Amino acid sequence: MPAAVCQVARLSGGPRACPDAPEIMVPKKSAPGDPHMIRFRWPQNGPWRWLLIAAAILSGPAPAAAPSGSKIPAGHVSEYGFEDIDLPITRIVEGSGLTRIVARGDIRGTIVGFEVDFPSTSRRPAGQTPIAIGSAEIRSLGAQSDRFIELLSRLYKIPAPSKTMLPAIRASVAGLEGDLAHVLAGVTMMKFFSFDSGPENRYAEVFINVDPNRRVLEFHEKDPEYRKPLLLALTKGP
């Protein structure tokens, strides 16, 4: 029997050789994506032998399912207690005194994301101490950022005040590692504060870290007590 015909669709371990019994396996077209097969006994003689050979060759393997979604790379949600979200950096824009980091990814089949604007300088004088305190702006990407709010609401297990992210959210930033004014120079680890001047019930903190080499932006939870005010800051504003 020709080797090209003597194959069985992969169910778990992979294709295997046909047994000694003369038979062929033809994909069952009525069940797209289902690897079940229709089994035919191979006639030893007669015209049906050649008809079945032609059917097997023309049918070929079942077509592979087309990849779903867009080419946005996958993001990641931590499974270790804190609700930490890692998003791929899909775009970096420099100019006009700022560095813009666009982060978005596919989380469980949904594209979510946002962008962050960091004030920047054209160059850092030799020996200058990296900026430890500064500010930044979290900005909406539209529908993808609204879906990010929905994701946070599900992960935090609390309803969001609004399903729409504000166009821009200004935050105070404390640098924990790296240089806030040169976030592309290396790993920059930061703590973002909202309503750090009050009122107290609106105060929130979140870690946002940028790794330009791995092209990852991390949105990591500081403490569960900040979940509600963080959602307030991202959706309702002052």
C-alpha positions in Angstrom: 0.0 0.0 0.0 1.4 3.5 -0.8 2.9 5.2 2.3 1.2 8.5 1.4 -2.2 6.8 1.8 -1.4 4.7 4.8 -1.8 7.4 7.5 -4.3 7.9 10.3 -5.4 11.3 11.5 -3.6 12.5 14.7 -5.8 12.1 17.7 -3.3 12.5 20.5 0.1 11.0 20.0 0.4 11.7 16.3 0.1 9.8 13.0 0.7 6.1 13.0 1.3 3.5 10.3 -1.7 1.5 9.1 -2.1 -2.0 10.4 -1.5 -4.9 8.2 -5.2 -5.2 7.4 -5.7 -3.4 4.1 -7.9 -0.4 4.9 -7.8 3.4 4.4 -8.9 6.3 6.6 -10.8 9.2 5.0 -11.5 12.5 6.9 -15.2 12.9 7.9 -16.1 16.3 6.3 -19.3 16.7 8.2 -17.6 17.5 11.5 -15.2 20.4 11.0 -12.4 20.4 13.6 -13.4 16.9 14.7 -10.7 14.3 14.0 -13.1 11.3 13.8 -12.6 9.3 10.7 -14.7 7.2 8.3 -13.2 3.7 8.0 -13.3 1.8 4.6 -12.2 -1.7 4.1 -9.8 -1.8 1.2 -11.0 -4.2 -1.6 -8.3 -6.5 -2.7 -9.4 -6.5 -6.4 -11.8 -4.8 -8.7 -12.5 -1.2 -9.8 -13.5 -0.1 -6.3 -9.9 -0.3 -5.3 -8.9 2.6 -7.6 -11.9 4.7 -6.8 -11.1 4.5 -3.1 -7.5 5.5 -3.8 -8.7 8.5 -5.6 -11.1 9.4 -2.8 -8.3 9.2 -0.2 -5.9 11.4 -2.2 -8.5 14.0 -3.2 -9.9 14.2 0.3 -6.5 14.7 1.9 -6.2 15.7 5.6 -8.9 17.9 7.2 -7.9 21.5 6.8 -6.4 23.1 9.9 -8.5 25.7 11.6 -7.4 29.3 10.8 -5.8 31.2 13.7 -8.4 33.2 15.5 -8.1 36.9 16.4 -5.5 39.3 15.2 -1.7 39.2 15.4 -1.6 41.0 18.8 0.6 38.8 21.0 -0.7 37.2 24.1 -0.7 38.8 27.5 -0.5 37.1 30.8 -2.4 37.2 34.1 -0.6 36.0 37.2 -2.0 33.0 39.1 -0.3 33.6 42.4 -2.7 35.6 44.5 -2.1 39.1 43.3 -3.8 40.1 40.1 -0.8 41.0 38.0 -1.2 41.6 34.3 1.7 41.6 31.8 1.1 43.1 28.4 3.4 43.1 25.3 4.7 46.5 24.3 3.4 46.8 20.7 4.6 50.4 19.9 7.1 53.0 21.3 6.9 56.6 20.3 9.5 59.2 21.2 9.3 62.9 20.7 7.9 66.2 21.9 9.5 65.7 25.3 7.8 62.3 26.1 8.1 58.6 25.6 4.9 56.8 24.8 4.6 53.1 25.6 1.7 51.3 23.9 0.9 48.0 25.6 -1.8 45.6 24.5 -2.2 41.8 24.4 -4.6 39.0 24.0 -5.9 37.9 27.4 -8.2 34.9 27.2 -9.3 35.7 23.7 -9.9 39.4 24.3 -7.5 42.2 23.2 -6.9 44.7 26.0 -4.5 47.5 26.4 -3.6 51.1 27.2 -0.7 53.5 26.7 1.5 55.4 29.2 3.2 58.7 28.5 6.5 59.4 30.3 8.0 62.9 30.2 11.5 62.5 28.9 14.6 64.5 28.1 16.8 64.3 25.0 19.8 63.2 27.0 21.0 62.7 30.5 24.2 64.6 31.6 27.0 62.3 32.8 26.8 61.6 36.5 23.2 62.9 36.8 21.1 61.0 39.4 18.2 59.2 37.8 14.9 60.8 38.6 13.2 59.1 41.5 10.0 61.2 41.7 8.0 62.3 38.7 4.6 61.9 36.9 3.1 60.1 34.0 -0.1 59.7 32.2 -2.1 56.6 31.5 -4.1 57.0 28.3 -7.0 55.2 26.7 -6.8 53.3 23.5 -10.5 53.3 23.1 -12.3 49.9 23.1 -9.2 48.0 24.0 -8.8 50.1 27.2 -12.5 49.7 28.0 -12.0 45.9 27.8 -9.0 46.3 30.1 -11.4 47.9 32.7 -13.8 45.0 32.2 -10.8 42.6 32.8 -9.8 44.4 36.0 -13.4 44.3 37.2 -13.6 40.5 36.7 -10.2 39.9 38.3 -10.9 42.2 41.3 -14.4 40.8 41.7 -15.9 44.2 42.1 -18.1 46.2 39.6 -16.4 49.0 37.8 -18.0 52.5 38.3 -18.0 52.8 34.5 -17.3 50.6 31.5 -15.3 53.3 29.9 -11.7 54.3 30.7 -11.0 58.0 31.0 -9.1 59.4 28.0 -6.2 60.3 30.3 -5.3 59.7 33.9 -2.5 61.7 35.5 -0.5 59.9 38.2 2.4 60.7 40.5 5.2 58.2 40.0 8.0 57.0 42.3 10.9 55.2 40.7 12.0 52.0 42.3 14.6 51.0 39.7 15.8 52.7 36.6 15.3 56.2 35.3 11.8 57.6 34.9 13.0 60.1 32.3 14.7 57.4 30.3 12.4 54.3 30.4 14.0 52.9 27.3 17.5 52.8 28.8 16.7 49.6 30.7 14.2 48.0 33.1 12.3 50.7 34.9 10.2 49.7 37.9 7.7 52.3 39.3 4.9 52.8 41.7 2.0 54.9 40.4 -0.2 56.9 42.8 -3.6 58.3 42.2 -5.1 61.0 44.5 -2.0 61.1 46.6 -3.1 64.5 47.9 -6.5 63.1 48.9 -9.3 62.4 49.6 -8.1 59.3 51.4 -10.9 57.0 50.1 -9.7 57.7 46.5 -6.0 57.0 47.2 -4.6 54.1 45.2 -1.2 52.6 44.3 -0.2 50.2 41.5 3.1 49.0 40.2 3.9 49.7 36.5 7.2 48.3 35.2 8.7 48.7 31.7 11.1 46.3 30.2 12.1 47.5 26.8 14.4 44.6 26.1 11.6 42.0 26.7 9.1 44.5 25.3 6.8 43.9 28.3 4.8 46.4 30.4 3.7 45.1 33.8 0.6 46.3 35.6 1.0 44.7 39.0 -1.3 44.9 42.0 0.2 46.7 45.1 -2.5 45.6 47.5 -6.1 44.4 47.2 -7.3 47.3 49.3 -6.5 49.6 46.3 -8.7 47.8 43.9 -11.8 49.9 44.3 -10.1 53.3 44.2 -7.9 52.2 41.3 -11.0 51.4 39.2 -12.4 54.8 40.3 -9.3 56.6 39.2 -9.3 54.9 35.8 -12.9 55.5 35.0 -14.3 58.5 36.9 -11.5 60.9 37.4 -11.4 63.8 39.8 
